[in-house]
Amino acid sequence: MPLLTIEQCRQQCRADGEHDDALLGDLLASAEDAAAAYLNRSLYADQEGLDAALDSLPDGAANASQAYETAAVEAAAEAGTAKAAAILSVAESRMGAWQLQAGRIMAGIVANGSILAAIRLTLGHLYANREDVVTGVSVAELPQGAKALLRPYRRVMGP
């Protein structure tokens, strides 16, 4: 569920009419994803959404564990072959992805005003700058931009 309505996106980007709604929806998803990735947390519109995600973790863990065990049995049947190594490698990769996702859900957060403001700033930037390169313009990052708004809620420090 998006954290902002399409109307809020239009207002942020000063977009008139509905002709850019599909683009705004895509850019909103990108802005939300960027914020969640920077925070290393899953974002939720409300406490009910966070609670539902947390409640899904036991079943998800059981499914991930079962899939890993099934792959291990399949790999054992192919013992000593490159196929067995590949089966285990894929299973370990999937288990790692599940563990990363579960960790982000466990540290999930209901989007507050600062997080929503950061998403709005990122959305506006993506809408205004649709190309990788800007020519003929002086560009500078705002000192109190999206990262400054998100930093207090960041789970793991990194690049």
Backbone as numpy.savetxt, mean C-alpha at the origin, in Angstrom:
# Nx Ny Nz CAx CAy CAz Cx Cy Cz
-11.45 0.04 0.12 -12.29 1.22 0.12 -11.40 2.46 0.12
-11.59 3.35 -0.84 -10.78 4.56 -0.90 -10.97 5.42 0.35
-9.91 6.13 0.71 -9.96 6.98 1.89 -10.58 8.34 1.60
-10.63 8.72 0.33 -11.25 9.98 -0.08 -12.34 9.68 -1.11
-13.34 10.52 -1.14 -14.38 10.39 -2.16 -13.88 11.03 -3.46
-14.53 10.70 -4.55 -14.15 11.28 -5.83 -14.38 12.79 -5.81
-15.38 13.25 -5.08 -15.64 14.69 -4.96 -14.49 15.38 -4.21
-13.99 14.75 -3.16 -12.85 15.32 -2.44 -11.62 15.36 -3.35
-11.46 14.35 -4.19 -10.34 14.33 -5.14 -10.47 15.47 -6.14
-11.67 15.68 -6.66 -11.90 16.77 -7.61 -11.57 18.12 -6.97
-12.02 18.32 -5.73 -11.75 19.58 -5.04 -10.25 19.77 -4.83
-9.55 18.72 -4.40 -8.11 18.84 -4.15 -7.37 19.21 -5.43
-7.77 18.61 -6.53 -7.06 18.81 -7.80 -7.66 19.93 -8.63
-8.71 20.55 -8.13 -9.42 21.61 -8.86 -9.84 21.11 -10.24
-10.35 19.90 -10.27 -10.81 19.29 -11.53 -12.30 19.56 -11.69
-12.69 20.03 -12.84 -14.09 20.32 -13.12 -14.73 19.15 -13.85
-15.95 18.84 -13.49 -16.68 17.79 -14.18 -16.20 16.39 -13.83
-16.78 15.44 -14.54 -16.51 14.04 -14.26 -15.53 13.40 -15.26
-15.02 14.16 -16.19 -14.19 13.58 -17.25 -12.87 13.00 -16.74
-12.39 13.45 -15.59 -11.13 12.93 -15.04 -11.33 11.96 -13.88
-12.57 11.53 -13.65 -12.85 10.68 -12.48 -12.06 9.37 -12.47
-11.95 8.72 -13.62 -11.20 7.47 -13.68 -9.73 7.71 -13.36
-9.18 8.77 -13.92 -7.79 9.12 -13.63 -7.61 9.45 -12.15
-8.52 10.23 -11.60 -8.44 10.59 -10.18 -8.51 9.35 -9.29
-9.35 8.40 -9.65 -9.44 7.16 -8.89 -8.13 6.39 -8.90
-7.49 6.32 -10.08 -6.20 5.64 -10.20 -5.13 6.37 -9.40
-5.11 7.70 -9.50 -4.10 8.48 -8.78 -4.32 8.41 -7.27
-5.58 8.37 -6.85 -5.87 8.22 -5.42 -5.33 6.89 -4.91
-5.55 5.82 -5.67 -5.03 4.51 -5.27 -3.51 4.55 -5.16
-2.85 5.25 -6.09 -1.40 5.38 -6.05 -0.94 6.20 -4.85
-1.64 7.28 -4.56 -1.28 8.12 -3.41 -1.47 7.36 -2.10
-2.55 6.60 -1.99 -2.78 5.79 -0.78 -1.72 4.72 -0.65
-1.37 4.08 -1.76 -0.34 3.04 -1.74 1.01 3.62 -1.33
1.33 4.80 -1.86 2.61 5.44 -1.51 2.66 5.77 -0.02
1.56 6.26 0.53 1.52 6.58 1.96 1.66 5.31 2.80
0.94 4.26 2.43 1.01 3.00 3.18 2.41 2.40 3.10
3.04 2.47 1.94 4.39 1.93 1.78 5.39 2.73 2.61
5.27 4.05 2.62 6.18 4.88 3.41 6.00 4.60 4.91
4.76 4.43 5.32 4.47 4.17 6.73 4.80 2.73 7.13
4.85 1.84 6.16 4.99 0.40 6.38 3.83 -0.11 7.24
2.66 0.38 6.94 1.42 0.03 7.64 0.28 -0.02 6.63
-0.72 -0.80 6.95 -1.95 -0.77 6.16 -2.80 0.40 6.66
-3.50 1.04 5.74 -4.35 2.18 6.08 -5.82 1.81 5.99
-6.60 2.33 6.91 -8.03 2.02 6.95 -8.82 3.30 7.14
-10.02 3.32 6.55 -10.88 4.49 6.65 -11.49 4.61 8.04
-11.70 3.47 8.70 -12.33 3.50 10.02 -11.89 2.31 10.86
-12.25 2.32 12.12 -11.85 1.26 13.04 -12.46 -0.08 12.65
-13.66 -0.06 12.08 -14.30 -1.31 11.66 -13.49 -2.00 10.57
-12.95 -1.23 9.64 -12.12 -1.81 8.59 -10.84 -2.42 9.14
-10.22 -1.72 10.08 -9.02 -2.24 10.73 -9.33 -3.52 11.50
-10.43 -3.49 12.25 -10.82 -4.67 13.03 -11.10 -5.87 12.13
-11.77 -5.64 11.00 -12.06 -6.74 10.06 -10.77 -7.33 9.50
-9.81 -6.47 9.19 -8.53 -6.96 8.67 -7.80 -7.77 9.74
-7.81 -7.28 10.97 -7.17 -8.02 12.06 -7.86 -9.36 12.29
-9.18 -9.37 12.21 -9.94 -10.61 12.42 -9.64 -11.64 11.33
-9.23 -11.19 10.14 -8.95 -12.12 9.04 -7.57 -12.77 9.16
-6.72 -12.26 10.02 -5.35 -12.77 10.11 -5.25 -14.24 10.49
-5.99 -14.75 11.48 -5.84 -16.18 11.80 -6.13 -17.11 10.62
-7.20 -16.84 9.89 -7.51 -17.67 8.72 -6.44 -17.51 7.64
-5.98 -16.29 7.44 -4.93 -16.06 6.45 -3.65 -16.79 6.81
-3.31 -16.78 8.09 -2.10 -17.48 8.54 -2.24 -18.98 8.33
-3.42 -19.50 8.62 -3.66 -20.94 8.42 -3.55 -21.30 6.95
-4.11 -20.48 6.08 -4.05 -20.74 4.64 -2.61 -20.67 4.13
-1.86 -19.68 4.59 -0.47 -19.54 4.16 0.36 -20.72 4.64
0.13 -21.14 5.86 0.88 -22.28 6.41 0.54 -23.57 5.65
-0.74 -23.76 5.36 -1.17 -24.95 4.63 -0.56 -24.98 3.23
-0.53 -23.84 2.57 0.05 -23.76 1.22 1.54 -24.08 1.27
2.22 -23.60 2.29 3.65 -23.87 2.42 3.88 -25.36 2.67
3.09 -25.95 3.56 3.23 -27.38 3.85 2.95 -28.23 2.61
1.95 -27.88 1.84 1.63 -28.59 0.61 2.80 -28.51 -0.37
3.39 -27.34 -0.49 4.54 -27.18 -1.39 5.73 -28.00 -0.89
5.92 -28.07 0.42 7.03 -28.85 0.96 6.87 -30.33 0.65
5.64 -30.82 0.74 5.37 -32.22 0.41 5.63 -32.46 -1.08
5.17 -31.53 -1.90 5.38 -31.65 -3.35 6.88 -31.63 -3.67
7.63 -30.77 -3.00 9.07 -30.69 -3.22 9.78 -31.96 -2.78
9.30 -32.56 -1.67 9.90 -33.80 -1.19 9.74 -34.93 -2.20
8.63 -34.91 -2.93 8.39 -35.93 -3.96 9.35 -35.76 -5.14
9.89 -34.57 -5.29 10.83 -34.27 -6.39 12.25 -34.14 -5.85
12.53 -34.77 -4.73 13.80 -34.60 -3.99 15.02 -34.59 -4.89
15.89 -33.61 -4.61 17.17 -33.54 -5.29 17.13 -32.95 -6.69
16.00 -32.43 -7.11 15.90 -31.88 -8.46 15.81 -30.36 -8.40
16.05 -29.75 -9.54 15.91 -28.30 -9.64 14.45 -27.90 -9.43
13.53 -28.78 -9.83 12.12 -28.49 -9.64 11.80 -28.40 -8.15
12.35 -29.29 -7.34 12.12 -29.27 -5.89 12.62 -27.96 -5.30
13.80 -27.54 -5.72 14.36 -26.29 -5.22 13.48 -25.11 -5.62
12.97 -25.15 -6.85 12.10 -24.06 -7.32 10.79 -24.04 -6.55
10.22 -25.21 -6.28 8.96 -25.29 -5.52 9.15 -24.68 -4.14
10.24 -25.05 -3.47 10.50 -24.51 -2.13 10.78 -23.01 -2.17
11.50 -22.58 -3.18 11.81 -21.15 -3.31 10.54 -20.32 -3.49
9.64 -20.81 -4.33 8.37 -20.10 -4.55 7.54 -20.12 -3.26
7.50 -21.24 -2.57 6.74 -21.35 -1.32 7.29 -20.39 -0.27
8.61 -20.30 -0.17 9.23 -19.38 0.80 8.94 -17.93 0.44
8.95 -17.63 -0.84 8.64 -16.27 -1.29 7.20 -15.90 -0.94
6.28 -16.83 -1.19 4.87 -16.57 -0.87 4.66 -16.43 0.63
5.35 -17.25 1.41 5.23 -17.15 2.86 5.79 -15.82 3.34
6.90 -15.39 2.77 7.48 -14.09 3.12 6.55 -12.94 2.79
5.90 -13.02 1.64 4.94 -11.98 1.25 3.77 -11.95 2.21
3.30 -13.12 2.61 2.21 -13.18 3.58 2.64 -12.57 4.91
3.83 -12.89 5.37 4.31 -12.37 6.65 4.46 -10.85 6.61
4.93 -10.32 5.48 5.02 -8.87 5.31 3.64 -8.23 5.37
2.70 -8.82 4.64 1.33 -8.30 4.64 0.72 -8.37 6.03
0.91 -9.48 6.73 0.36 -9.64 8.07 0.96 -8.61 9.03
2.26 -8.37 8.90 2.90 -7.37 9.75 2.34 -5.98 9.52
2.06 -5.66 8.26 1.48 -4.35 7.95 0.06 -4.23 8.47
-0.68 -5.32 8.43 -2.04 -5.31 8.97 -1.99 -5.17 10.49
-1.09 -5.93 11.13 -0.97 -5.85 12.59 -0.63 -4.43 13.05
0.12 -3.72 12.25 0.50 -2.35 12.58 -0.43 -1.35 11.90
-1.56 -1.82 11.39 -2.50 -0.97 10.66 -2.92 0.24 11.47
-3.35 1.25 10.75 -3.74 2.50 11.40 -4.96 3.07 10.67
-5.85 3.66 11.45 -6.97 4.39 10.88 -6.43 5.73 10.40
-6.70 6.07 9.16 -6.16 7.30 8.58 -6.70 8.51 9.34
-5.77 9.30 9.87 -6.13 10.51 10.60 -5.96 11.72 9.69
-6.14 12.90 10.23 -6.06 14.12 9.43 -4.72 14.31 8.75
-3.63 14.01 9.44 -2.30 14.17 8.85 -2.09 13.22 7.69
-2.52 11.98 7.86 -2.37 10.99 6.80 -3.22 11.37 5.59
-4.44 11.80 5.84 -5.31 12.22 4.74 -4.75 13.44 4.03
-4.16 14.38 4.79 -3.55 15.56 4.17 -2.37 15.15 3.28
-1.57 14.19 3.74 -0.43 13.71 2.95 -0.93 13.04 1.67
-1.99 12.27 1.77 -2.57 11.63 0.58 -3.09 12.68 -0.38
-3.73 13.72 0.15 -4.23 14.80 -0.71 -3.07 15.51 -1.42
-1.99 15.80 -0.68 -0.83 16.45 -1.30 -0.25 15.58 -2.41
-0.11 14.31 -2.15 0.44 13.39 -3.15 -0.49 13.30 -4.36
-1.78 13.21 -4.10 -2.76 13.17 -5.19 -2.66 14.42 -6.05
-2.61 15.57 -5.42 -2.49 16.83 -6.17 -1.22 16.88 -7.01
-0.13 16.40 -6.43 1.14 16.37 -7.16 1.05 15.45 -8.38
0.51 14.26 -8.18 0.38 13.30 -9.28 -0.52 13.84 -10.38
-1.60 14.53 -9.99 -2.54 15.06 -10.98 -1.90 16.21 -11.76
-1.18 17.08 -11.06 -0.58 18.25 -11.71 0.64 17.89 -12.54
1.34 16.83 -12.18 2.59 16.45 -12.84 2.45 15.04 -13.39
1.88 14.93 -14.56 1.57 13.62 -15.13 2.72 13.03 -15.94
3.81 13.73 -16.02 4.98 13.25 -16.76 6.16 13.12 -15.81
7.14 12.30 -16.19 8.35 12.12 -15.39 9.26 13.34 -15.43
9.18 14.11 -16.50 10.10 15.21 -16.71 9.32 16.52 -16.77
9.86 17.54 -16.10 9.29 18.88 -16.17 10.35 19.78 -16.79
9.96 20.50 -17.82 10.93 21.38 -18.48 10.48 22.82 -18.37
11.47 23.71 -18.28 11.17 25.14 -18.28 10.54 25.64 -17.00
10.65 24.88 -15.91 10.03 25.29 -14.66 11.00 25.02 -13.52
11.00 25.89 -12.54 11.79 25.65 -11.33 10.94 24.85 -10.37
11.48 23.72 -9.87 10.72 22.82 -9.02 11.44 22.62 -7.70
10.68 22.64 -6.60 11.26 22.38 -5.28 10.24 21.64 -4.44
10.72 20.69 -3.62 9.83 19.96 -2.72 9.47 20.84 -1.54
8.22 20.82 -1.14 7.78 21.61 0.00 8.42 21.06 1.27
8.96 21.94 2.13 9.61 21.44 3.34 8.63 20.76 4.32
7.41 21.15 4.32 6.42 20.53 5.19 5.40 19.75 4.35
5.91 18.94 3.45 5.07 18.19 2.53 4.57 16.88 3.11
4.25 15.96 2.21 3.63 14.68 2.59 4.48 13.88 3.57
5.78 13.80 3.32 6.64 13.00 4.21 6.65 13.57 5.62
6.66 14.89 5.74 6.65 15.50 7.07 5.35 15.17 7.81
4.26 15.09 7.08 2.97 14.75 7.70 2.92 13.28 8.12
3.57 12.40 7.34 3.53 10.97 7.60 4.57 10.50 8.62
5.69 11.20 8.70 6.82 10.74 9.51 6.47 10.33 10.95
5.63 11.07 11.67 5.33 10.66 13.07 4.64 9.30 13.18
4.05 8.82 12.10 3.29 7.58 12.14 4.04 6.43 11.45
5.26 6.70 11.02 6.05 5.72 10.28 6.50 4.61 11.20
6.33 3.37 10.76 6.61 2.20 11.58 8.08 1.83 11.60
8.72 1.80 10.46 10.11 1.39 10.37 10.85 2.44 9.57
11.93 2.90 10.11 12.69 3.91 9.38 13.48 3.25 8.25
13.57 3.93 7.16 14.28 3.42 6.01 14.47 4.55 5.02
14.76 4.24 3.78 14.98 5.31 2.79 13.73 6.11 2.50
